[in-house]
Amino acid sequence: MRRLTFIAGLAVGYVLGTRAGRERYEQLKKSASRISQNPAVRNAAETAALSGREYAGKAYHSMSDKVPGSVADRVRSLRSRNNGEDDWGTTNT
């Protein structure tokens, strides 16, 4: 595992550190862009996203029956305590 991490680090260093690597990076970036614009790839990605949403919805409904109280109700009650504001990312000093 360590050897694989070391080799991956060398590859990243090469790509980012050399002019030839930078040119290769630009080629890879351009080909990835072309692939992502392909209608077949876009349709497959949309299908996967819709399937994921469907399964997430099914999981939510099956778990909401088993967990006492709704998570959304708990979040709303916490927000109402703070007048709709949250303090995520702040520190108490």
BAFI-3210 file (N, C-alpha, C; in Angstrom, 3 decimals, decimal comma, padded with zeros to 6 digits):
// residues 93
n [1|2|3|4|5|6|7|8|9|10|11|12|13|14|15|16|17|18|19|20|21|22|23|24|25|26|27|28|29|30|31|32|33|34|35|36|37|38|39|40|41|42|43|44|45|46|47|48|49|50|51|52|53|54|55|56|57|58|59|60|61|62|63|64|65|66|67|68|69|70|71|72|73|74|75|76|77|78|79|80|81|82|83|84|85|86|87|88|89|90|91|92|93]
n.u [000,825|001,926|003,861|002,323|001,119|003,399|004,253|002,062|002,313|004,738|003,926|002,004|003,638|005,310|003,489|002,546|004,900|006,548|007,106|006,339|004,665|002,731|001,655|000,632|-001,247|-003,022|-003,918|-005,236|-007,217|-008,647|-009,576|-011,168|-013,108|-014,286|-015,333|-017,180|-019,038|-020,250|-023,262|-024,191|-022,747|-023,617|-026,346|-026,128|-025,032|-027,094|-029,104|-027,945|-027,878|-030,617|-031,435|-029,987|-031,205|-033,742|-033,289|-032,275|-034,532|-036,231|-034,751|-034,856|-037,615|-037,990|-036,361|-037,398|-039,679|-038,716|-037,150|-037,664|-039,604|-039,122|-036,245|-036,181|-038,059|-036,660|-034,485|-035,830|-036,819|-034,460|-033,543|-035,571|-035,119|-032,858|-033,705|-033,879|-031,289|-028,078|-025,135|-022,990|-019,626|-018,640|-016,850|-016,934|-015,940]
n.v [-001,186|001,240|001,523|001,890|004,350|005,968|005,747|006,900|009,489|010,245|010,230|012,291|014,421|014,507|015,158|017,659|019,061|019,217|020,504|018,923|017,253|019,060|019,726|017,246|017,005|019,037|017,898|015,628|016,882|018,194|015,999|014,766|016,687|016,583|013,994|014,278|015,879|014,247|012,918|010,320|009,731|011,789|011,139|008,695|009,584|011,220|009,303|007,730|009,617|010,101|007,540|007,318|009,340|008,258|005,866|007,003|008,367|006,173|004,944|006,945|007,014|004,409|004,426|006,543|005,546|003,834|005,272|007,111|009,992|012,691|013,570|015,958|017,439|017,718|019,263|021,587|022,405|023,010|025,127|026,997|027,636|029,184|031,407|030,966|031,196|029,738|028,445|027,286|026,548|028,583|029,782|029,507|031,997]
n.w [000,000|000,781|-001,161|-003,456|-002,874|-002,823|-005,489|-006,764|-005,783|-006,983|-009,667|-009,681|-008,960|-011,177|-013,228|-012,398|-012,125|-014,387|-017,701|-019,858|-018,486|-017,731|-020,220|-020,897|-018,881|-019,668|-022,045|-021,054|-019,568|-021,575|-023,059|-021,121|-020,842|-023,374|-023,281|-021,203|-022,436|-024,208|-025,426|-024,715|-022,411|-020,761|-020,552|-019,193|-016,787|-015,828|-015,509|-013,512|-011,442|-011,046|-010,258|-007,903|-006,365|-006,180|-004,719|-002,397|-001,483|-000,976|001,059|002,993|003,588|004,563|006,812|008,289|009,371|011,297|013,064|015,999|015,828|013,509|011,670|010,329|011,771|014,151|013,321|012,530|015,029|016,369|014,817|015,262|017,879|017,656|016,302|013,531|012,664|012,226|013,846|012,599|012,029|013,545|016,396|019,926|021,955]
ca.u [000,000|002,826|004,533|001,354|001,001|004,637|004,239|001,055|002,922|005,705|003,185|001,424|004,755|005,745|002,482|002,470|006,202|007,300|006,381|005,701|003,578|001,673|001,015|-000,150|-002,393|-003,967|-004,520|-006,181|-008,320|-009,428|-010,289|-012,215|-014,177|-014,984|-016,102|-018,318|-020,014|-020,841|-024,649|-024,364|-022,198|-024,516|-027,548|-025,791|-024,860|-028,419|-029,785|-027,354|-028,312|-032,029|-031,498|-029,495|-032,252|-034,836|-032,878|-032,173|-035,898|-036,707|-034,039|-035,383|-038,940|-037,904|-035,740|-038,217|-040,645|-038,041|-036,549|-038,718|-039,548|-038,496|-035,023|-036,529|-038,696|-035,602|-033,718|-036,679|-036,886|-033,178|-033,488|-036,498|-034,457|-031,843|-034,357|-033,603|-029,863|-027,257|-023,788|-022,011|-018,346|-018,216|-016,271|-017,349|-014,762]
ca.v [000,000|002,402|001,622|002,462|005,764|006,611|005,823|007,903|010,788|010,529|010,549|013,626|015,352|014,627|015,866|019,057|019,708|019,323|021,106|017,820|016,818|020,068|019,539|016,011|017,344|019,783|016,937|014,824|017,760|018,413|014,760|014,576|017,620|016,026|012,835|014,722|016,496|013,189|012,702|009,017|009,849|012,667|010,369|007,718|010,317|011,633|008,097|007,371|010,598|009,836|006,303|007,627|010,084|007,326|004,992|007,821|008,586|004,921|004,754|007,920|006,592|003,194|004,750|007,478|004,743|003,121|006,224|007,894|011,410|012,990|014,370|017,309|018,128|018,065|020,381|022,780|022,859|023,641|026,422|027,928|028,082|030,178|032,398|030,679|031,327|028,666|028,890|026,342|027,132|029,641|029,306|030,218|032,538]
ca.w [000,000|000,827|-002,453|-004,378|-002,529|-003,254|-006,949|-007,126|-005,493|-008,050|-010,887|-009,522|-009,009|-012,568|-014,011|-011,997|-012,060|-015,641|-018,822|-020,586|-017,631|-017,819|-021,519|-020,803|-018,031|-020,494|-022,960|-020,283|-019,202|-022,793|-023,408|-020,110|-021,189|-024,534|-022,833|-020,402|-023,325|-025,016|-025,007|-024,063|-021,070|-020,010|-020,235|-018,157|-015,528|-015,369|-015,050|-012,222|-010,455|-010,744|-009,481|-006,562|-005,654|-005,902|-003,626|-001,188|-001,027|-000,388|002,326|003,940|004,025|005,378|008,099|009,056|010,116|012,374|014,003|016,644|015,484|012,232|011,743|009,867|012,899|015,109|012,756|012,627|016,419|016,691|014,139|015,907|019,106|017,299|015,435|012,134|012,361|012,759|014,223|012,042|011,640|014,443|017,643|021,115|022,640]
c.u [000,870|003,508|003,602|001,175|002,233|004,659|003,219|001,595|003,940|004,992|002,586|002,518|005,259|004,758|002,471|003,806|006,946|006,439|005,654|004,513|002,412|000,923|000,137|-001,399|-003,449|-004,661|-005,580|-007,424|-009,248|-010,216|-011,387|-013,394|-014,985|-015,859|-017,334|-019,392|-020,722|-022,266|-024,882|-023,871|-023,110|-025,793|-027,284|-025,637|-026,210|-029,209|-029,261|-027,801|-029,770|-032,197|-031,039|-030,523|-033,401|-034,494|-032,740|-033,556|-036,477|-036,050|-034,575|-036,731|-038,879|-037,293|-036,609|-039,292|-040,009|-037,459|-037,661|-038,567|-038,807|-037,258|-035,321|-037,200|-037,656|-034,784|-034,527|-036,737|-035,577|-033,065|-034,410|-035,920|-033,465|-032,396|-033,996|-032,143|-029,124|-025,857|-022,727|-020,766|-017,897|-017,649|-016,777|-016,096|-015,187]
c.v [001,251|002,624|002,275|003,953|006,536|006,788|006,858|009,303|011,186|010,932|011,947|014,687|015,571|015,479|017,345|019,789|019,883|019,916|020,028|017,294|017,778|019,960|018,297|016,249|018,085|018,863|016,099|015,636|017,976|017,158|014,458|015,492|017,105|014,846|013,272|015,389|015,474|012,912|011,365|009,059|010,710|011,934|009,350|008,405|010,765|010,447|007,670|008,331|010,373|008,563|006,542|008,381|009,160|006,423|005,765|008,098|007,345|004,678|005,711|007,464|005,336|003,489|005,684|006,731|004,094|004,042|007,030|009,379|011,622|013,850|015,806|018,100|018,560|019,254|021,668|023,302|023,519|025,011|027,428|028,442|029,209|031,252|032,204|030,799|030,118|029,187|027,914|027,102|028,268|029,023|030,140|030,703|033,326]
c.w [000,000|-000,515|-003,480|-004,126|-002,993|-004,767|-007,422|-006,868|-006,541|-009,334|-010,806|-009,581|-010,421|-013,365|-013,668|-012,102|-013,360|-016,744|-019,616|-019,791|-017,686|-019,138|-021,508|-019,954|-018,839|-021,497|-022,248|-019,924|-020,398|-023,166|-022,388|-020,391|-022,371|-024,133|-022,062|-021,247|-024,226|-024,524|-024,295|-022,622|-020,203|-019,620|-019,132|-016,801|-014,960|-014,835|-013,687|-011,127|-010,063|-009,923|-008,049|-005,742|-005,270|-004,722|-002,320|-000,615|-000,367|000,968|003,386|004,488|004,890|006,744|008,927|009,842|011,343|013,430|014,651|016,338|014,181|012,441|011,317|010,987|013,924|014,616|012,850|014,052|016,838|016,050|014,797|017,217|018,846|016,369|013,959|011,748|012,908|013,043|013,735|011,641|012,519|015,710|018,800|021,847|023,834]
res [m|r|r|l|t|f|i|a|g|l|a|v|g|y|v|l|g|t|r|a|g|r|e|r|y|e|q|l|k|k|s|a|s|r|i|s|q|n|p|a|v|r|n|a|a|e|t|a|a|l|s|g|r|e|y|a|g|k|a|y|h|s|m|s|d|k|v|p|g|s|v|a|d|r|v|r|s|l|r|s|r|n|n|g|e|d|d|w|g|t|t|n|t]
***
